[in-house]
Amino acid sequence: MTEYSPEEIRMAIEAINSKQSPTEDGISSEILQRSYKQFPNLIYTLYNQCLRQGCFLKKWKRVKVIPITKPEKKTQQIHQNTDQ
């Protein structure tokens, strides 16, 4: 199994939107980014240990998707679905 490289971890954490609200686990993007800056090896080890053991928190696996459609597309999609 290929582990995450330090560069992959760094790039993923830096790419997180700092204005994003905390996820279900209560960890805000700001906390994660600051923690990584203080303890990069700890975060790197944590993620790779989770990968090696196949053990990730259930909260880390969940995502809430809220589709936002444009009004004209919503109407068009409804007509397409009812014509079938």
Summary of the structure (lengths in Angstrom):
residues: 84
radius of gyration: 18.7
end to end distance: 45.4
largest distance: 57.3
contacts: 153
relative contact order: 0.12
helix: 60%
strand: 0%
